[in-house]
């Protein structure tokens, strides 16, 4: 039984390996990144000057009563604030531009990776989780540069400069201010590990919640038809509560982080007041020095508070980076190297054995051949392996033993793009993309309008397109503004335009009513005419027209022959035919 994989990643930390792997995404934009970095020391330098100006104003102007010096000091202070604003604007613009470029590159690389992953990998994934990786996770990684690494470097510059200037002004007061820092480092270290664990859990639960919402919205008709609204709401509440609990744990740890920095910063100010106040009273320090030290202490612990917030960004980005790199590390589908040789369209299934899960065989010893131009119908109960055979023919899966051959070449060795251009497929659930009719039928614009309409007339779908307003007529998501039969007619036309050697019709009429079924039958005959055709059929009336019928039972071929031969054998096919005839008469 298949189980969807969890999205939570364990065991890795935000270490040099992850950071080194992230750096190549910055390299194409190194000039902008360097510009943002070079502005950081200038910003830090501008920010440490105002307390010095305040000290000079107090000691040399306010206390002595010489007000003439206040005006130039105030003017310099205003000028510094204006310069700081300009520098901060330029630096923020640079890093945000780089962050946006990185997010675009990550989304592009991740989406391109999804296009190259094998079908087997998708069997274990929920679409909502994949959506989370390309949206929320990518945005968090963009913050890693824009609001994380670069800002943290700027805070470190500020801390170092404040540290130096405080020691230059008064060493004893500096030692009092910095005495609390070791204790703060211990607290940060203790909180760091649980924050990382909680963030990983939070991201995984967010992905699970998104996956649930996506699945239920896609299946909203089934939810309402089977009156499952309350049950679905209850399941949503469970997932929502899990996500909320993780969020609350994260918020609690983050609050402890900020509170620790605030408490130790307040202790430093209290120590400066106690020590500095005594020095002022004894004449060992000026009042301006005390005020400047209090201001520098505030500016020292403000970057520490910012670093605490940057640490939250780093933890969030770390979890997202792990998940994105996990996606990018997935092995891609083997594309094959052997070109598809031109041929008549002979298909051989040679002693196939296949299973999706080890120990649960789906196909066992399946062996039969489709001769060029032959129409072969696959018949059997649900779960007998009919659709699996078509997936193997398309090269979506590899067999455990045996092989599938097209014109004598093993499918596993063939170039997959070329193979799927030569093997057309029409499924039982017709899928159309939102956009124009032409975008769905001829996305590469290789045909003229008249040529496309020739194909449409051949399948009987021209009336559908004319009703939509022509080839520029718009289809909504999944083609929901068309009936099932109309969607299937367009899918058959799309396959015919592809002009493949081999056609797969996977129960193409199973969801249609009687009138639509007849129209699609005619279109199927038109598309299949002259081509090697493999049909999976539920209604045996169509199987009776096939050149050969393969009957599958529990993953094995139990009968094969044409309609008349199988009826004479009085086996499983004859029983199924009799049952359908009785149902028809009833």
N, C-alpha and C positions, 0 to 999 in steps of 0.2 A: 504493500500500500504506500502511495506517495505521500510525503509530508513536506509542507512548505518550510524551507530553511529559515531559521531565525536570523534577524539582521544584526544581532548583538555580536560584537567582536571582543574577544578576551585576550589578555596576555601581553599586549604590546603597549609601550609607553611613548610619550612624546620625547623621543631621543634624537640624537644626531642623524640617525638613518632616515627618519621620516622628514626631518628638516632638509637634509641633503637632497632627498628626492623631490622636495617641493621647490628648491632653488631653480631648477631648469625652467619652471613656469615663469619665473621673474626675469630670466636672462634676456628674452627678446625686448624687454622694456627697461633695460639696465640704465639708460640715460635718464629717464624720468625718475626711476628709483633712486639713482645717485643724486639727482637734483633735490629730491625730498630729503635724503639723508644729510646732504651738505648744509641744508638750511637749519638742521636741528641744533648744532652748536651755537649758531647765531641767535636762534630763539632763546636757548638757555642763557646765553650771555646777556641778552637784553632783559631777561626776567630777573636776574640777580642784582641788577643795578638799582632799582627803586628803593629797597631797604637802605642801601648806602646813602642815597639822596635824602631819605627821611632822617637818618642819623645826623647827617651834616646840617639839615634844616633845624633840627632840635638843638644840637650842641652849639652851632655857630650863628644861629639866627633867632630862634624862638626864645631860648633860655637867656641869652645875653640881651635880648630886646632889640636886636638889629634886624629890622624888618626889610631892609633894602635887598638882602640876599634871597628872600623868599620868592620874588618874582622870577629870577633866572632859574632857580632850582625847580620851581613849578613848571616853567616852560620846558625845561629839559625832560621833566617827568612826563608831560603830555606828549612831547615828541617821541619819547621811548615807547609809550603806549601805542601811538600811531604806527611806529615802525614794527612793533611786535604784532599788531593786527595784520599788517601787510605780509610779514614773514609767515605767520600762521596760515593765512589764506593761500599763499603760494605753496607752502609745504603740504597742506591738506589737499589742494588740487592735484599735486603730483601723485601723492600716494593713493588717492581715490581713483585717479585715472589708471594707475597700475593695477589696483584691486579689481576694477571693472574688466580690464583686459584679461586678467588671470581667470576671473569667473567665466568669461566668454570662452576662453581656451579650454577650461575644465569641462564646461558643458559640451563643447564641440567634441572633445576627445572621448568623454564618457558616452555621448550619444553614438559616436562612430563605433565605439567598442560594442555597444549594445547591438548594432547592426551586424557585427561580425561574430557574435557568440552563437554557439550551436543550439539547435532546438531543445536538446536534452537539458541544457542549463535552464531554459525558460520553464521547463516542466516543474521546477522546484521554487520558482520565484513568484511573488505577488506583485502585480503591476503598480500598486500604490507605493510599495517600498522602493521600487525603481524610480518612480516619480520623485520621491523624497530625495534620492541621491542626486538627481539632476537639478533640483530646485533648492530646497532648504540646506542640504549639505554643501552645495557649491557656494551659496551665499555666505555660509559660515566660514568657509575657507577664504573667500574674498576678504572677509573681516580680519583674517590672520595677518595679511599685509597692511591693509588700510587702517585698521584700528588695533592691531596687535603688535607685531614685531617692530615696525617703525616707531610707533608711539612709545613702546617700551624703551627703545634705544634713546629717544628724546628724553624720557623721564630719567634714564640713567645718566645722561649728560648733565641734566639739571641737578641731580643729586650730587654728582662728583664736584661740580662747580660750587654748589652751596657748601659742601663739606670743606673744600679748600678755603673759601673766603671766610667761613666761620672760624677755622683754625687760625687764619691770618689775623683776624680781629681780636679774638680772645680765646686762648686755649682752654682754661678751666671751664668756662661756660660751654664750650664746644663738647668737652668730655661729659658734662652733665646731660646735655641734649642727646648725645649719642649713646648714653648708657643703657637706654631702653631698647636699642636696636637688636642686640643679641636675643633678648626675650621675644621680640616680634618675629625674628627669623625662626625660632623654635615653634611658635604657634603656627606660622605659615606652613612649615614643614609637616606638622601634625595634621593639618586640614587638607593638604594637597592631595594625598592618596585617595581618601574617600571622595573628594570632589571629582577626581578622574573617573572613578568607578561609577558614581551616580550619573555623570554626564553621558557615559557610554550607554547606561541603561535607559536614560531619558531619550536619547536619539533613537534607540532601538524601539522603544515603546511608541514614539511618535510615528515611526515608519509603520508599525503594526496598525496604529489607528488610521493612518492614511490609506493603508491597504484595505482595511475593512470598509471604510467609507467609499472608496472607489468601487469595490466589488458590489456593495449593496446598491449603489446608485446605478451601476450598469445592469443590475438585476432587479430594478425597482418593480417591474411588471410582475415578476414571479413572487416578490415579497408581498405585493398587494393581492395577487390572485389567490395565494395560499394563506392569506390573513396572518402573515408573519410580522406585522408591524410592531406588536408589543414585544415579541421575542427578539426581534432585531434591535429594538430600543434597549432592551435589557442587556444584550450582548455589547452594544455600544457603551452603555453605562459602565460595564465591567472594564472594558479597555480604557475608557475615559478616566475612571477612578485610578487605574494603574498608572496612567500617564500623570494624573494630578498628584499622586503620591510621590512619584519620582521628582516632579517639579517642586513640590513642597520641600523634599529633602535637599534639592539643589539650592532653593531659595534660603533655607535655613543655614546651610554651610556658607553660602555667599554672604549672608548677613553676619555670621560669626567672623568672617574674613574682614569685612568693613569695620565691624565693631572693634576688632582687635587693633586695627590700625588707628582708629579714632581714640581708643583708650590710651594706647601707648603714646600717641601724639600729645594728648592732654597731660599725661604724666611728664612728658618732656617739657612742656610749657610751664607746668607747676614747678619743676626743678629749676628751670631758668629764672623764674620769678623769685624763688627762695634764694638761690645762689647769687643771681644778678642783683637782686634788691639789696642784699647785704653788701656787695661790692660797691654799689652806688652810694650807700650810706657811709662807707668807709673811704670813699674817694678813689677806690681801685678801678672803677669803671664809670663812664658817663651815663647819664640817663638815656641819651641817644643810642648808646651801644646796647642798653637793655631792650629798648623798643625794637632796634634792628634785629637783635637776636630772637625776640619773640616772633617777628615777621619772618625771619629766615627759618625758624623752627616750623612755622606754619607752611612755608613753601617747601620745606624738606619733607614733611609728612604728607603733603598734598600729592607729590609724585608717587610716594609709597602707596597712597590710596588708589591712585591711577594704576599703578603696577598691579595692585590687587584686582582691579577690574580687568586689566589686560590679561592677568592670569586666568580669569574666567573665560575671556575670549580664547585664550590659548587652549584651555580644556575643551571648549566647545569645538574649536577648529580641529583639535587633535582627533576627537571622535569622528568628525566628518571626514577628515583626511584619511583616517584608517578605512572608513567604509568606501570612499571613492577609490583609494588605491587597491582595496580588495576587489572592486569591480574591474579596475584596469589590469589587475593581475590574472584575471580569469583566462584560461586557455581558449583561444579562438577556434572557430570551426576550421577544420582542415579543408582548404579550398581546392585541393587537388591540382595537378599540373598537366594531366593528359588532356589534350584538346578533344572535343567531341567530334569524332569523324563523321562526315556525311554518310548517310546510309538509309536503308528503307524503313527503319524503325522497328527492328526486331528486339524484343525484350525477353530476358530469361531470368527466372527465379530459380536459383540452383541450390537445392538442399539447404534452405534457410533455417537458422535457429536464432531466435532473438528474444530478449527480455528487457523490460524497462528497469526492473529491480532484480538483483541477483536472487536466484532461487525461485523466481516466479515467471516461468516461460510463457511467452505470448504466442510465438510461432515455433513449430517443431517439424523439421524435415520437409518444409514446403518446397515443392518442385513442380514448375510448369512453365510453359513458353507461350508468348504472344508472337505469332508470325506477322510479318509486315502487312499492314492494312487490315489485320484481323480485329474483330470486336470480341472481347472476352468479358463476361459478366462474373463478378464475385458475389456469391450468395452465402448467407450464414447468419446465425443469431448474433445479437449484440455481444461484443466481447470476443468474437471468434478470431479477430486479427485482420479484418478486411482493411480498415483504414491504416493500420500499421504497415501493411504491404505497400500502400501508396506512398507513405512517408519514407520508406526505405528506397523506393524507386526514385524519389526526389532527392535522395542523398542527405536527408535530415538526420538520420541515425546510421550507425554502423552495426552490422550483424555480429553476433558472437561467433558464428561459423557459417559457411556458405557465402554466397554473393548474389548480387543483382547485376545483370549485364545489359547494356544497351548497345546494339550493333556489335556485340562481341567484346566490348570493353567493360571492365569492372567499374561500377558507379563510384566506388570509394576512391578510385584513382583519377576520375574525371574532374575537370575544372567545373566547379559547382555553378558558377554563373552561366557558363555555356550550357551545362546540363539542363538547368531550369528554364533556359530559353527554348530548349528542344522538347521539354516535357511540360505540357500545359496542364493546369489543375483547376477544376471547378468544384468547390466544396458544397456541402449540404447547407451551410450557413453563408449565403452570399454577402461579401463585404465590399462596401464602396466607401471611398474617402470623401470627406467634405471638400467641396470645390466644384469646378465645372465638369460637365459630362466628358469633354475632351481630355481634361486632366486625368480622368479615370481610365479612359479607353486608349488614348494615345499621348502619354505624358511627354514623350520626346519629340512630339510634333513631326513625325516622319511621314505622315499621310496628309493628303488634301482633304477638305471637307467632303467632297464628293466620294472619295475613296472610303472614308469612314462610314458614310451613309450607305455605300454599297454593302459593307459588312453588316450594318444594322438591318438593312432590308433582308439580307440573307438569313439572319436569325429572327426576323420578325420584331425587332426592337425599335424600328424607325418611328413607329407611332408614339412610343414612350418618350423618345427624345424630342419629337416635334411638340408634344404636349408641354414639355419643360421649357420650350423656347429655343430649341436647337442645341448645337454642341456647346454653346456658352451658357446653357441653362444650368442652374446651380443645384447641387445635391447637398442636403444637410448631413450631419454626422451619421455614418453607417447607412446612408441612403434612406433614412426613415421617411422621407416624403414620397417614397415609392412603395408599392406592394411587394411582397416577397417574390412573386412571380416576375414582376418587372425588374427587380434587382437581379434576379437570376439570369434574365435575358441579357442584361448589360454585362454580367460577368462572363457569359458564354461568348458574347461579342468580343470582349477584351481578350479572351483566350484565342479566339479565331484570328484576331489581328496579330497576335504573337506568332502565328503560323508555325506551331510546333510539329515535330515528327510524331510524337505520342501524346494522346489526350487521356487525362484521368478525370472521370466523372464520379465524384464521391457522394452518392445518394443525393444528386442534384435536385430531385423532385420530392424529397421526403417531407418538406414542410409546406407543400402547396395544396391548394384546393383543386377540385376536379378540372375546372376550366383553365386555370393557370398551369396545371400539370400538362394538359394537352399542348398548350403553346410551347412550354419548355421542352416537351418531348420532341416536337418538330424542330426546335432550335438545336437540340442535342444531336438529332440525326443529321442536320445540316453541318454542324461543326465537326462531327466525327467522320463524316463521309470521306472514305479513302485513306484515313489515318489509322494507325494502330491505336486502339481504344481499350482502356481498362475501366469498366463500369462497376461501381458498387451499387447494387440495386436492392431495394426493399420490396418494390412491387414487381413480381415475377413476370408480369406482362411484357416489360421491357427486356428482361433477361431472355425471354423466349425468342427475341429477335437476334440475339447474339450468335456469333459463329461458334463460340464455345462457352460453357458455363463451368466455373470452378466452385464447388461447394466446400466451405470450411466449417469445421466443427472442433472447438477447443484447440484452435491454433494449428490444425492439421487438415490436409486435403483429404476429404473422405469420398468425394465423387468428382468426376469431370467428364464432359461430353456435351453434345448439343441438347436442345430441349427435348426432342423426340427420344434420343437415347436414354436420357435420365428418367423420363417418364416410364420407359420400358423397364428400367432397372428396379422401379418401385422402392427406391431408397428415400433418403432424407428430402431430396429435392421434390420427389413425387408427393411426399407427405405435405410439404410446404405449399406446393401448387394446389393440392386438393383443398387445403385449409383456406387459401385465399379465394379459390373459386366458390367455396361454400359461403365465405363472408360476403363475396360479391353478390351471390344470389340472394342471401339474406337481406 
